[in-house]
Structure formats: C-alpha cells, structure tokens
Amino acid sequence: MNDHRRAQWSWAIYDWGNSAFATTVMAGFFPIFFNEFWAVGVAPETQTLYQGLTSTVASLFVMLTAPWFGTLADRHGRHKHWLAAFTVIGVVTTAALFLVGRGQWGWAVVLSIIGRIGFFGGLSFYDALLTRVAAPDERDRVSALGYGLGYLGGGVLFSVNVMMALKPAWFGLPDAAWATRIAFLSVAIWWAVFSLPLFLRVPAAAAQPGGVSSWTSLRETARELRAMPAVWMFLLAYWLYIDGVDTIIIMAVDFGMKLGLPSESLIKALLLVQFIGFPAAIIFGRLGDRLGTRNALLLALAVYIGVTLWAYTLQTEGQFYAMAAAIGCVQGGIQSLSRAYFSRLIPVEQAGKFFGFYNMLGKFAAVLGPLVVGLTAQFTGNPRLAILSLLVFFVAGAALLWRADRLRGASA
C-alpha cells in the first residue's frame, strides 16, 4: 500500500473510532438510559423536550463557531490540531458519563452537550482533510469509505455494548445499569485509540497566510458565496434535508419508546442500521459514480420521504425493523455523497472555512429538527405528528438540490 492509499485509510479509520459516540451514546444508550435511569420520574414529554434541547444547545454552539474555527485552521494550516482538541473534549466528557448517578439528569445533559460539541465540532476539520487525501475524482469513493467504516466500527462496539447490557453477568457486571455506564467508558477509549492513525499519517494542510482577522475573513467568505450560486443553493438544500436525517438519527429511539416499543427491539433496530449501513455506504459511493452524485442523493431523499410517511402509521415492531433497514440503505450514502459533492464545488485551498459553513448549516439543521420534534411532542402529546413535520425538509431539500445541480452545470 503506497503512502497515498495509507493516508486515505488513516483518514477513514477516524470515522471508525468517532462513530461509536454517534451509535452507542447519541442514538442508542443515552436516550434509553436518560429516560429510565438519569431522568427517572420525569414526565415522558418533558424527557423528550430535554433530549431535544440537549442536541439543540450543542448544535447551536457548533453552528456559531464552526466557520470561525475553519477560517483559523485555513490561515495556519492547523486542521489536525483543532481536530485533536475537539477529540479530547469529546473523549473526556464521554468517559465522565460513567460517573453520573441515578436521577442526576442535569449532569447527564451538561456532559452530553459538551461531548456532542467535541464530536460535531471536530467534523469541519475532519471533512476538510478529505481534500488532503483524495483527488476530486476519488472523493465519492474515499468519503463513502469513511462513512462505511464508521457504520461498521460503530456497529461492532455497539453490538458488544448491547450484549453487556442484555447479559451483564457474562461480563462480570451486577446489572444493566452498570453495563451501560461501562459502555460509555468503552466509547471514549475506542474513539481515542482509532483517532491515532489520522494524526500520525494524514498530511497537514498548508497554511494560507493573510492579513485580515478570522472574523473579517468570515465576512469575505459570505460575500464570496453570493458570487457562487451553485454553492449557496446546495448549502440551502443540504441544510433542509440533513435536518430530517440528523433528527431521525437522534430521536428515533425516543420515538419508538413513546409508541410503546420495547427498548431491546429499538436497540436491535439500531444494530440493523449499522450493519446494513456499512456495505450500503460503500455501494452508494459507487452508485454516485454510475448515476451521478445528484441522482444518487435524490434517490436517498425519496427513500426518506417514504419512510417519514410510513412512520406516521407505524404499529408493530416488524414495521420498525423494516424502516430501520430502509434507512440503513441510504443514511450513509446521503451523508458521504453530500460531503463529496460539496468538496467539488469549493476551492481546495479554502476547504476549512467552506466546510465550516457546511457544518454550520448542518448543525443549524440539528438545532431546529430536534427542537421542532420536542416542542411538537410537548404541545400535542402526539409523537407521530412530530415525525411527520420532517417531511417538508426532505421535499424542499430535494427541490433545491435539483436547482443547485442545474446552476452548477450552467456555471461549468
């Protein structure tokens, strides 16, 4: 394996490591443990609101700071340094969840917010490094490799964590609560260890020195976007459709619990998404090459529209498994191809600040989506209406993506 391929794999393996936080903590154990252990005795609709606010606060912080940090990283070529800082934040606070006791939902919320800042805050720098390891014609494949390894790595550790929670005696643990707390600790260790190849083997970006401040550069970037219609149209489309995608990831388990589905079934459904998501993300990378990236993205959005409509009528565990399988087929694809598509629209030497905008909009979406779901559940008491509200984001996002691609073609 030559150095170029080794750098691509080292970059992708970071996703193997940090995806454990997305699966075990955000999507899997945190919602269940929050409802049944940390926030025991709190009204169900209030539990949903607290979880929505947890995601919203973390996403709001990342949304406001990502472009500024991205600009700083571009100017000094320090993408890996900032990624390391946010990784340490995420790892330490995830490990600290082990210490939170029964009924201490306030500490659970605070640590989860900081952990999510570490996870999401690092993604701008991680995404920007894609341009350092892959040429434009390689980015669909390499981006898909990252997401594919993320689903597999997150799924492997998650499956071990699930066995610990279901059969704690096999691991010498007294009960499922202890197993869950150990699971949070294992995520921190996993994330830290599998981050190392990126920091050792991925080349650093070249500095882009300039005399203006980061805030001035940020305003200049906003002005540049007005002269790049395909870029800002795609960013608007991405903001809308990724809102629905992220909200489903974050709130799916809570949604199933509110419908009365057993937590064991919800965990199994998440495992199904992970292990289907691994080959599906790789296949979607190839599909983007064959059909065109835009067409592959539109296919994924069509699936999400269908699943959202289906969720409104959800009745059985079997239907929940089928929905999980459908989402697993497209979730990694829509994430990886969006990143690859955007990387072709922007100047490579300014990848940090442009991916800062990209992740800013992604996090702005994550501010609105869970908040809308949480508030709808709070005021209507109907989780089905909350999920159905996401439909407009998928439909509008698809329409704007179509328009963005036409603008891109006209510009070319």
ChimeraX attribute file (.defattr): number of C-alpha atoms within 10 A of each C-alpha:
attribute: neighborCount
match mode: 1-to-1
recipient: residues
	/A:1	6
	/A:2	6
	/A:3	11
	/A:4	15
	/A:5	13
	/A:6	16
	/A:7	21
	/A:8	22
	/A:9	20
	/A:10	22
	/A:11	30
	/A:12	27
	/A:13	24
	/A:14	25
	/A:15	26
	/A:16	26
	/A:17	27
	/A:18	27
	/A:19	27
	/A:20	27
	/A:21	26
	/A:22	21
	/A:23	28
	/A:24	27
	/A:25	25
	/A:26	21
	/A:27	21
	/A:28	28
	/A:29	23
	/A:30	25
	/A:31	25
	/A:32	21
	/A:33	20
	/A:34	22
	/A:35	23
	/A:36	16
	/A:37	18
	/A:38	22
	/A:39	22
	/A:40	16
	/A:41	11
	/A:42	13
	/A:43	11
	/A:44	18
	/A:45	19
	/A:46	16
	/A:47	22
	/A:48	26
	/A:49	20
	/A:50	19
	/A:51	24
	/A:52	24
	/A:53	20
	/A:54	22
	/A:55	26
	/A:56	22
	/A:57	20
	/A:58	24
	/A:59	26
	/A:60	18
	/A:61	20
	/A:62	29
	/A:63	25
	/A:64	16
	/A:65	15
	/A:66	28
	/A:67	27
	/A:68	22
	/A:69	25
	/A:70	28
	/A:71	28
	/A:72	24
	/A:73	29
	/A:74	25
	/A:75	25
	/A:76	14
	/A:77	20
	/A:78	20
	/A:79	27
	/A:80	21
	/A:81	14
	/A:82	20
	/A:83	22
	/A:84	21
	/A:85	13
	/A:86	21
	/A:87	24
	/A:88	19
	/A:89	19
	/A:90	29
	/A:91	23
	/A:92	18
	/A:93	21
	/A:94	27
	/A:95	20
	/A:96	19
	/A:97	25
	/A:98	18
	/A:99	14
	/A:100	16
	/A:101	14
	/A:102	15
	/A:103	17
	/A:104	14
	/A:105	21
	/A:106	13
	/A:107	16
	/A:108	23
	/A:109	21
	/A:110	15
	/A:111	21
	/A:112	24
	/A:113	23
	/A:114	21
	/A:115	28
	/A:116	27
	/A:117	23
	/A:118	25
	/A:119	23
	/A:120	24
	/A:121	31
	/A:122	27
	/A:123	22
	/A:124	28
	/A:125	29
	/A:126	22
	/A:127	22
	/A:128	27
	/A:129	24
	/A:130	25
	/A:131	21
	/A:132	20
	/A:133	24
	/A:134	18
	/A:135	13
	/A:136	15
	/A:137	11
	/A:138	15
	/A:139	22
	/A:140	28
	/A:141	22
	/A:142	24
	/A:143	28
	/A:144	30
	/A:145	27
	/A:146	26
	/A:147	30
	/A:148	31
	/A:149	24
	/A:150	28
	/A:151	31
	/A:152	24
	/A:153	26
	/A:154	28
	/A:155	26
	/A:156	16
	/A:157	22
	/A:158	28
	/A:159	20
	/A:160	13
	/A:161	24
	/A:162	22
	/A:163	15
	/A:164	23
	/A:165	24
	/A:166	15
	/A:167	16
	/A:168	19
	/A:169	13
	/A:170	11
	/A:171	11
	/A:172	10
	/A:173	15
	/A:174	12
	/A:175	14
	/A:176	18
	/A:177	18
	/A:178	14
	/A:179	24
	/A:180	25
	/A:181	21
	/A:182	19
	/A:183	25
	/A:184	25
	/A:185	20
	/A:186	22
	/A:187	26
	/A:188	24
	/A:189	15
	/A:190	20
	/A:191	24
	/A:192	19
	/A:193	12
	/A:194	19
	/A:195	22
	/A:196	16
	/A:197	17
	/A:198	23
	/A:199	17
	/A:200	12
	/A:201	16
	/A:202	21
	/A:203	15
	/A:204	15
	/A:205	21
	/A:206	15
	/A:207	16
	/A:208	14
	/A:209	11
	/A:210	11
	/A:211	8
	/A:212	11
	/A:213	13
	/A:214	20
	/A:215	14
	/A:216	13
	/A:217	19
	/A:218	22
	/A:219	12
	/A:220	12
	/A:221	17
	/A:222	14
	/A:223	11
	/A:224	13
	/A:225	16
	/A:226	12
	/A:227	10
	/A:228	15
	/A:229	16
	/A:230	23
	/A:231	23
	/A:232	19
	/A:233	22
	/A:234	25
	/A:235	24
	/A:236	18
	/A:237	24
	/A:238	28
	/A:239	22
	/A:240	28
	/A:241	26
	/A:242	25
	/A:243	24
	/A:244	27
	/A:245	22
	/A:246	20
	/A:247	23
	/A:248	22
	/A:249	17
	/A:250	24
	/A:251	23
	/A:252	21
	/A:253	25
	/A:254	26
	/A:255	23
	/A:256	19
	/A:257	17
	/A:258	18
	/A:259	15
	/A:260	12
	/A:261	17
	/A:262	12
	/A:263	17
	/A:264	12
	/A:265	17
	/A:266	23
	/A:267	21
	/A:268	16
	/A:269	23
	/A:270	25
	/A:271	26
	/A:272	19
	/A:273	26
	/A:274	30
	/A:275	21
	/A:276	24
	/A:277	28
	/A:278	27
	/A:279	21
	/A:280	24
	/A:281	31
	/A:282	23
	/A:283	19
	/A:284	28
	/A:285	28
	/A:286	18
	/A:287	20
	/A:288	21
	/A:289	14
	/A:290	11
	/A:291	12
	/A:292	12
	/A:293	23
	/A:294	19
	/A:295	16
	/A:296	23
	/A:297	25
	/A:298	19
	/A:299	15
	/A:300	23
	/A:301	24
	/A:302	15
	/A:303	17
	/A:304	25
	/A:305	19
	/A:306	13
	/A:307	19
	/A:308	21
	/A:309	16
	/A:310	15
	/A:311	19
	/A:312	14
	/A:313	10
	/A:314	17
	/A:315	13
	/A:316	11
	/A:317	16
	/A:318	12
	/A:319	14
	/A:320	20
	/A:321	18
	/A:322	14
	/A:323	21
	/A:324	22
	/A:325	20
	/A:326	20
	/A:327	23
	/A:328	25
	/A:329	23
	/A:330	25
	/A:331	27
	/A:332	32
	/A:333	33
	/A:334	26
	/A:335	20
	/A:336	25
	/A:337	26
	/A:338	22
	/A:339	22
	/A:340	25
	/A:341	21
	/A:342	18
	/A:343	22
	/A:344	16
	/A:345	16
	/A:346	17
	/A:347	11
	/A:348	17
	/A:349	18
	/A:350	18
	/A:351	26
	/A:352	32
	/A:353	28
	/A:354	29
	/A:355	26
	/A:356	29
	/A:357	26
	/A:358	28
	/A:359	30
	/A:360	27
	/A:361	26
	/A:362	24
	/A:363	29
	/A:364	22
	/A:365	27
	/A:366	28
	/A:367	26
	/A:368	21
	/A:369	29
	/A:370	29
	/A:371	23
	/A:372	18
	/A:373	26
	/A:374	25
	/A:375	18
	/A:376	20
	/A:377	23
	/A:378	18
	/A:379	9
	/A:380	12
	/A:381	15
	/A:382	16
	/A:383	22
	/A:384	21
	/A:385	15
	/A:386	22
	/A:387	26
	/A:388	17
	/A:389	16
	/A:390	25
	/A:391	19
	/A:392	14
	/A:393	22
	/A:394	25
	/A:395	18
	/A:396	15
	/A:397	26
	/A:398	24
	/A:399	12
	/A:400	19
	/A:401	24
	/A:402	17
	/A:403	17
	/A:404	22
	/A:405	19
	/A:406	13
	/A:407	17
	/A:408	16
	/A:409	10
	/A:410	9
	/A:411	10
	/A:412	6
